[in-house]
C-alpha cells in the first residue's frame, strides 16, 4: 500500500484529467475489482472508472446496514 501514499503526494501536482488517467492506468493493473457501492458520488465515480478500465471484471456490491437500510437502496 506504500504506492497509494506516493500517489496521494504526487496527485496534488496533477490536473483533474491527469488524475483520471492515472486512476484508469492503476485500475487496469488489477485482474478484477470489487467496489463497495453506496450510491454516493465517490463510489459512483470509482465504479464508472473501474468499468471503463476492466469492463465486466469490475463488480459492485451494496450491503444492507443501519447506515443504508434496504428500503433506501
C-alpha positions as MATLAB code, in Angstrom:
seq = 'XXXXXXXXXXXXXXXXXXXXXXXXXXXXXXXXXXXXXXXXXXXXXXXXXXXXXXXXXXXXXXXXXXXXXXXXX';
ca = [
       0.000    0.000    0.000;
       3.001    2.315    0.054;
       2.298    3.202   -3.575;
      -1.071    4.689   -2.564;
       0.653    7.143   -0.244;
       3.007    8.142   -3.023;
       0.024    8.550   -5.356;
      -1.623   10.920   -2.873;
       1.500   13.061   -2.641;
       2.070   13.172   -6.395;
      -1.602   13.756   -7.217;
      -1.559   17.236   -5.688;
       0.515   18.343   -8.669;
      -1.763   16.875  -11.340;
      -4.702   18.383  -13.190;
      -8.057   16.543  -12.826;
      -7.813   14.889  -16.259;
      -4.297   13.666  -15.403;
      -5.559   12.210  -12.121;
      -8.270   10.369  -14.037;
      -5.710    8.926  -16.449;
      -3.532    7.743  -13.553;
      -6.558    6.145  -11.868;
      -7.529    4.304  -15.061;
      -3.993    3.002  -15.537;
      -3.821    1.790  -11.941;
      -7.186    0.062  -12.241;
      -6.045   -1.658  -15.439;
      -3.239   -3.181  -13.387;
      -5.754   -5.314  -11.466;
      -7.188   -8.555  -12.766;
     -10.577   -7.600  -11.285;
     -12.037   -5.231   -8.676;
     -14.922   -5.214   -6.230;
     -16.277   -1.737   -5.454;
     -18.221   -1.059   -2.249;
     -21.073    0.916   -3.806;
     -23.066    3.296   -1.618;
     -24.718    5.209   -4.450;
     -22.873    8.382   -3.486;
     -20.614   10.450   -5.697;
     -17.303    8.815   -4.717;
     -18.360    5.200   -5.166;
     -20.302    6.042   -8.345;
     -17.229    7.663   -9.866;
     -14.938    4.816   -8.820;
     -17.331    2.235  -10.232;
     -17.570    4.133  -13.524;
     -13.780    4.288  -13.809;
     -13.422    0.623  -12.845;
     -15.910   -0.430  -15.528;
     -14.083    1.762  -18.051;
     -10.802    0.078  -17.163;
     -11.924   -3.525  -16.650;
     -15.380   -3.968  -18.137;
     -17.216   -6.960  -16.647;
     -14.297   -7.663  -14.345;
     -15.397   -4.673  -12.249;
     -18.180   -5.617   -9.844;
     -20.079   -3.535   -7.290;
     -21.832   -4.570   -4.112;
     -24.066   -2.760   -1.642;
     -24.531   -4.052    1.893;
     -27.726   -3.810    3.882;
     -26.868   -1.982    7.121;
     -28.301    0.542    9.587;
     -26.401    3.243    7.678;
     -28.134    2.271    4.401;
     -31.408    0.441    5.084;
     -32.771   -1.870    2.367;
     -35.765    0.421    1.670;
     -33.352    3.246    0.689;
     -31.448    1.129   -1.848;
];
